[in-house]
Amino acid sequence: MALTLAEIAEDPLALTSRLDLHDGTELVLRPLTHADAEPLAGFLGALSPESRRLSTFDGYDLVAAQELCDAIARYDKLRLVLEEGLSGRIVGLFEFSLALTPWDIARYHEAGIRLAVTTDCRFGPTLADDYQGRGVGTLAFPLITSAARRLGRTVIILWGGVRSDNPQAIRYYEKNGFQPVGPFTGPDGSRSLDMMLDLRAGPDSEPSVH
């Protein structure tokens, strides 16, 4: 039976895992908790202008962090933080949305893919600037897909797609099994690419129509 957001909020250890980087750094991937507002604000506030340009957060201060903490188990979002095991510093935020927007559904429908609101989810990662380019996202990705499966999800699409001018992110998603669906223009006029990962398919499979 799939885990619910309420169950995860009550028992965060149900989705807590440890991760050892190649340089010996110990990280913990765990659900965001109500006590994380200040360290989360530190993480958001330290993001560079370029990282902020590529992110989807409404703000980068304590107010924004508190809003994310207050939203735990209240809506359709699951947020996992990546923190340093020794310092407790938050160095990553991985977001799942268990709801699909009408815009998501329409874009994928145009590409011949029918999204299923009961089994598909949106996903978006953000890493601290000093953790980017260190292979952290790839090492953590099996834990991400495991979390999606435990939520009863079988397809992951990108939260707002990936910007076309972010080739590093596109390579990351391709390396981890995401398949391109098609380009689109966002509300701000930026060009992005929809990509999806079917957790039921092999690494070389094409996006499924279901």
C-alpha positions in Angstrom: 0.0 0.0 0.0 1.3 3.5 -0.9 2.5 5.8 1.8 0.4 8.9 2.4 1.7 12.4 3.0 0.2 12.3 6.5 2.0 9.0 7.3 5.3 10.5 6.1 4.8 13.6 8.2 4.0 11.5 11.3 7.0 9.2 10.7 9.7 10.9 8.6 12.0 8.0 9.1 9.9 6.0 6.7 11.5 8.0 3.9 14.9 8.7 5.5 18.1 7.4 3.8 21.8 8.0 4.1 24.1 8.8 1.2 27.9 8.7 1.1 29.6 10.9 -1.5 32.8 9.8 -3.2 34.8 12.3 -1.1 33.5 10.8 2.1 30.9 13.4 2.8 27.9 11.8 4.6 24.5 13.1 3.6 20.9 12.4 4.8 17.9 12.5 2.6 14.7 12.9 4.6 11.3 14.6 4.5 11.1 18.2 5.4 9.8 18.8 8.9 8.2 21.7 10.7 11.5 22.4 12.5 13.4 23.0 9.3 12.3 26.6 8.6 15.6 28.3 9.6 18.0 25.9 8.0 15.8 25.8 4.9 15.9 29.6 4.8 19.7 29.4 5.0 19.7 27.1 2.0 17.3 29.2 -0.1 19.0 32.5 0.8 22.4 31.1 -0.3 21.3 30.1 -3.8 23.1 32.1 -6.5 21.2 34.3 -8.9 21.6 31.6 -11.6 20.3 28.9 -9.4 17.3 31.1 -8.5 16.7 31.7 -12.2 16.4 28.0 -12.8 14.2 27.3 -9.7 10.5 27.6 -9.1 10.3 29.0 -5.5 8.1 31.9 -4.6 10.8 33.4 -2.3 14.2 32.8 -0.8 13.8 34.1 2.8 12.5 32.8 6.2 8.9 33.7 5.2 9.2 31.5 2.1 10.8 28.7 4.1 8.2 28.8 6.8 5.4 28.6 4.2 7.0 25.4 2.8 7.2 23.9 6.3 3.7 25.0 7.2 2.4 23.2 4.0 3.7 19.8 5.2 0.8 17.2 4.7 -1.7 20.0 4.1 -1.7 19.9 0.3 -0.3 17.6 -2.5 3.4 18.3 -2.0 6.2 16.1 -0.6 9.5 17.9 -0.1 12.7 15.9 0.8 15.8 17.8 2.1 19.4 16.7 1.6 21.4 17.6 4.7 25.0 17.2 5.7 25.3 14.4 8.3 27.7 16.3 10.5 26.7 19.9 10.3 23.0 19.5 9.6 23.2 22.1 6.9 20.5 21.7 4.2 22.2 21.4 0.8 19.4 20.2 -1.4 15.6 20.2 -1.8 13.8 17.6 -3.9 10.1 18.4 -4.5 7.3 16.1 -5.5 3.8 17.2 -6.4 1.2 14.5 -6.5 -1.2 16.7 -8.5 -1.0 17.5 -12.2 -2.0 20.9 -13.5 -4.3 21.3 -16.5 -1.4 22.8 -18.4 0.7 19.7 -17.8 -2.1 17.4 -18.9 -2.7 19.5 -22.1 1.0 19.7 -23.1 1.5 15.9 -22.8 -1.8 15.2 -24.5 -0.6 17.2 -27.5 2.5 14.9 -27.5 0.2 11.8 -27.5 0.7 11.0 -23.9 -2.2 10.7 -21.5 -1.1 11.5 -17.9 -2.8 9.7 -15.1 -3.6 11.9 -12.1 -3.6 8.8 -9.7 -0.2 7.4 -10.6 1.9 10.3 -12.1 3.7 13.0 -10.3 5.8 16.1 -10.9 9.4 16.4 -9.6 11.9 19.2 -9.3 15.4 19.2 -7.6 17.5 22.1 -6.4 21.0 21.7 -5.0 23.2 24.2 -3.2 25.7 25.9 -5.5 28.7 24.2 -3.9 27.1 20.8 -4.4 26.3 21.2 -8.0 28.5 19.3 -10.4 29.6 16.8 -7.8 27.4 13.9 -8.9 25.1 14.3 -5.9 22.0 14.3 -7.9 22.9 11.1 -9.7 23.8 9.3 -6.5 20.6 10.4 -4.9 18.4 9.5 -7.8 17.7 5.9 -6.9 16.4 7.2 -3.5 14.2 9.6 -5.4 12.7 6.9 -7.6 12.2 4.7 -4.5 10.3 7.5 -2.8 8.1 7.9 -5.9 7.3 4.2 -5.9 6.5 4.2 -2.2 4.0 7.0 -2.9 2.4 4.7 -5.5 3.6 6.7 -8.5 4.8 5.0 -11.7 5.5 8.0 -13.9 7.6 11.1 -13.1 7.4 14.3 -15.1 9.5 17.4 -14.6 8.0 20.2 -12.5 7.6 23.0 -15.1 9.9 21.1 -17.5 13.6 21.8 -17.8 14.8 25.1 -19.4 16.2 24.6 -22.9 19.2 26.8 -21.9 20.2 24.4 -19.1 22.1 21.7 -20.9 23.6 20.4 -17.7 20.2 19.6 -16.3 19.0 18.0 -19.5 22.0 15.7 -19.5 21.3 14.8 -15.9 17.8 13.8 -16.6 18.8 11.9 -19.7 21.5 10.0 -17.7 18.8 9.0 -15.2 16.4 7.6 -17.7 14.1 10.5 -18.6 12.9 10.7 -22.1 12.2 13.9 -24.0 8.5 14.6 -24.7 8.6 18.0 -26.5 9.5 21.7 -26.2 7.2 24.4 -25.0 7.1 28.1 -24.2 6.5 29.1 -20.6 4.3 31.9 -19.4 7.4 34.1 -19.1 8.4 33.4 -22.7 11.2 31.0 -21.8 11.7 27.9 -23.8 11.6 24.6 -21.9 11.5 20.9 -22.6 9.1 18.4 -21.1 10.7 15.1 -20.1 9.3 12.0 -18.3 10.4 8.9 -16.6 8.3 5.7 -16.7 9.3 3.7 -13.6 7.6 0.6 -15.1 9.8 0.7 -18.2 13.4 -0.2 -19.0 16.1 2.5 -19.3 15.9 2.5 -23.1 12.1 2.6 -23.4 10.2 5.4 -25.1 7.6 7.3 -23.2 4.4 5.2 -22.9 1.0 6.3 -24.1 -1.5 5.3 -21.4 
